[in-house]
Amino acid sequence: MNNQVLVQSILNAMQAAITKHGLDLMQTYPDDLLVHDKSMLDRMAVPGAKIAWMVGHCHTHIANLGLHPDENLIVAYLTNLASADRFYVINVKHGEKFSMVEVNRTEFAALSSTAVHYERQGDKSDFWLMCQKNRVGHIALESVGTLHKPKVAATITPVAGISGLERAALELWCSKAATEIAHSLFVCYEVNWGESYQIPVAA
């Protein structure tokens, strides 16, 4: 099963859950699932990923647990939107299989305490991403837009041999740093992946 098939399988399971609970999402805001959530799954549905998913009549949101502190914090916010909302945890396993388990509101909120093993070493515009004291890759960002049209150019240089999950973490930390630099959640940013460091880089 390749990533495209895996993502479609997850989306099929999500749509089945929406139908099961009689939610109106696919009639009201289908692009929230089929475009926005799919885009995130395309990048983040890799072996080892743990994804929190909340869905209701008018909204669907996913958060990638354990990769960045801000993603964990999103979970607490998602528990307070509407009484009809349903909550799930999606675990992507090796062999490109996955599980999707429904949890209650309290269990979902508790996911905000998922351990994050990644941290930034350096300035927000030029830093190494660390995972348990090991370097995963380097991220360099430059503001190239204007005050009214913020834009950030980013270069991600991974360390050779990192996992798909670590690559996803690099992309997520790059995205978060871009919003920091631009002081806007709506920043446009372009990412260039540099050639991998071929040997481990000492911290």
C-alpha positions as CSV (number, residue, x, y, z in Angstrom):
1,M,0.0,0.0,0.0
2,N,1.6,3.3,-1.0
3,N,0.9,6.7,0.7
4,Q,-1.8,7.7,-1.7
5,V,-3.7,4.5,-1.1
6,L,-3.1,4.8,2.6
7,V,-4.4,8.4,2.8
8,Q,-7.5,7.4,0.8
9,S,-8.1,4.5,3.1
10,I,-8.0,6.9,6.1
11,L,-10.3,9.3,4.4
12,N,-12.7,6.4,3.6
13,A,-12.7,5.5,7.3
14,M,-13.4,9.1,8.3
15,Q,-16.3,9.4,5.9
16,A,-17.7,6.1,7.3
17,A,-17.6,7.6,10.8
18,I,-19.3,10.8,9.6
19,T,-22.1,8.8,8.1
20,K,-22.4,6.5,11.2
21,H,-22.9,9.5,13.5
22,G,-25.3,11.3,11.1
23,L,-23.1,14.4,10.8
24,D,-23.8,16.9,8.0
25,L,-20.2,17.7,7.2
26,M,-20.2,16.2,3.7
27,Q,-23.2,18.2,2.8
28,T,-22.0,21.5,4.4
29,Y,-18.2,21.7,4.2
30,P,-16.9,18.6,2.3
31,D,-13.7,20.4,1.3
32,D,-12.7,20.7,5.0
33,L,-12.1,16.9,4.9
34,L,-11.4,16.2,1.2
35,V,-9.1,19.1,0.6
36,H,-7.7,20.5,3.9
37,D,-7.5,17.4,6.0
38,K,-6.3,15.3,3.0
39,S,-3.5,17.8,2.4
40,M,-2.3,17.3,6.0
41,L,-2.6,13.6,5.8
42,D,-0.6,13.5,2.6
43,R,2.3,15.0,4.5
44,M,1.8,13.5,8.0
45,A,0.3,10.0,7.5
46,V,3.6,8.1,7.9
47,P,4.5,5.1,10.1
48,G,4.6,6.1,13.8
49,A,2.3,9.1,13.3
50,K,-0.4,9.7,16.0
51,I,-3.2,11.9,14.8
52,A,-6.1,13.4,16.8
53,W,-9.2,14.0,14.7
54,M,-12.4,15.9,15.7
55,V,-15.4,16.1,13.5
56,G,-18.8,17.7,13.7
57,H,-21.7,19.0,11.6
58,C,-19.7,22.0,10.3
59,H,-16.1,21.3,11.0
60,T,-13.3,18.8,11.0
61,H,-9.8,19.3,12.4
62,I,-6.7,17.1,12.8
63,A,-3.7,17.6,15.0
64,N,-0.4,15.7,14.7
65,L,0.4,14.6,18.2
66,G,3.9,14.5,19.7
67,L,5.7,16.4,16.9
68,H,5.3,20.1,18.1
69,P,4.0,21.6,21.3
70,D,1.5,23.8,19.5
71,E,-0.1,20.8,17.8
72,N,-0.8,19.2,21.2
73,L,-2.3,22.5,22.5
74,I,-4.8,22.5,19.6
75,V,-6.4,19.4,21.1
76,A,-7.7,21.2,24.2
77,Y,-9.4,23.9,22.0
78,L,-11.1,21.2,19.8
79,T,-13.0,19.8,22.7
80,N,-15.0,22.9,23.2
81,L,-16.6,23.6,19.8
82,A,-20.0,21.8,19.7
83,S,-21.9,19.2,21.7
84,A,-22.4,16.9,18.6
85,D,-18.7,16.6,17.9
86,R,-17.0,13.2,17.8
87,F,-13.4,12.4,18.6
88,Y,-10.9,9.9,17.2
89,V,-7.3,8.8,17.5
90,I,-5.6,7.6,14.3
91,N,-2.4,5.6,14.6
92,V,-0.4,5.0,11.4
93,K,1.5,1.7,11.8
94,H,4.5,0.2,10.0
95,G,3.5,-1.7,6.9
96,E,1.3,1.4,6.1
97,K,-1.6,0.1,8.0
98,F,-3.6,2.2,10.5
99,S,-6.1,2.1,13.3
100,M,-8.9,4.6,14.0
101,V,-10.4,4.5,17.5
102,E,-13.2,6.7,18.9
103,V,-12.6,8.3,22.3
104,N,-14.7,10.4,24.5
105,R,-14.2,14.2,25.0
106,T,-12.2,13.7,28.2
107,E,-9.9,11.2,26.7
108,F,-9.4,13.4,23.7
109,A,-8.5,16.4,25.8
110,A,-5.9,14.3,27.6
111,L,-4.1,13.8,24.3
112,S,-2.7,17.3,24.8
113,S,-0.2,15.8,27.2
114,T,1.3,13.5,24.6
115,A,5.1,13.7,25.0
116,V,7.0,15.8,22.4
117,H,10.5,14.6,21.8
118,Y,11.4,17.3,19.3
119,E,12.9,20.7,20.1
120,R,14.5,23.6,18.3
121,Q,18.2,24.4,18.7
122,G,19.0,27.9,17.4
123,D,17.1,31.0,16.3
124,K,13.6,30.8,14.9
125,S,14.9,31.6,11.4
126,D,18.0,29.3,11.5
127,F,17.9,26.2,13.6
128,W,18.5,22.5,14.0
129,L,15.6,20.3,14.8
130,M,16.6,17.9,17.5
131,C,15.0,14.6,18.6
132,Q,16.2,13.3,21.9
133,K,19.5,15.2,21.4
134,N,20.0,13.8,17.9
135,R,20.0,16.2,15.0
136,V,17.2,15.5,12.5
137,G,17.8,18.3,10.1
138,H,18.5,22.0,9.6
139,I,15.9,24.7,8.8
140,A,16.7,28.1,7.4
141,L,14.0,30.7,6.7
142,E,14.0,34.2,5.2
143,S,11.2,36.7,5.1
144,V,10.8,37.8,1.4
145,G,7.3,39.3,1.4
146,T,5.8,42.6,2.6
147,L,3.9,43.6,5.7
148,H,0.6,43.2,3.9
149,K,1.6,40.1,1.9
150,P,3.9,38.1,4.2
151,K,5.9,35.4,2.5
152,V,8.7,33.2,3.7
153,A,11.3,31.2,1.8
154,A,12.5,28.1,3.6
155,T,15.2,25.5,3.1
156,I,15.0,22.2,4.9
157,T,18.2,20.0,4.9
158,P,17.5,16.6,6.5
159,V,20.1,14.3,7.9
160,A,20.4,11.2,5.8
161,G,18.5,8.1,7.0
162,I,15.9,9.9,9.0
163,S,12.4,8.3,9.2
164,G,9.3,9.5,7.5
165,L,8.0,10.7,10.8
166,E,11.1,12.8,11.4
167,R,10.7,14.2,7.9
168,A,7.1,15.1,8.8
169,A,8.3,16.8,12.0
170,L,10.8,18.9,10.0
171,E,8.0,20.1,7.7
172,L,5.8,20.9,10.6
173,W,8.4,22.8,12.6
174,C,9.3,24.7,9.4
175,S,5.6,25.7,9.0
176,K,5.3,26.8,12.6
177,A,8.5,28.9,12.3
178,A,7.2,30.6,9.1
179,T,4.1,31.8,11.0
180,E,6.4,33.1,13.8
181,I,8.6,35.1,11.4
182,A,5.7,36.5,9.5
183,H,3.6,37.2,12.6
184,S,0.6,35.7,10.7
185,L,-1.2,32.4,10.4
186,F,-1.8,33.1,6.8
187,V,1.7,33.4,5.6
188,C,2.6,32.1,2.2
189,Y,5.8,30.0,2.3
190,E,7.9,28.1,-0.2
191,V,10.0,25.1,0.9
192,N,13.1,23.8,-0.8
193,W,14.4,20.5,0.4
194,G,18.2,20.5,0.3
195,E,20.4,17.5,-0.3
196,S,20.7,15.4,2.8
197,Y,23.7,15.4,5.1
198,Q,25.2,12.1,4.2
199,I,26.8,11.4,7.6
200,P,25.5,12.0,11.1
201,V,26.1,15.6,12.2
202,A,27.3,15.9,15.8
203,A,25.3,18.2,18.0
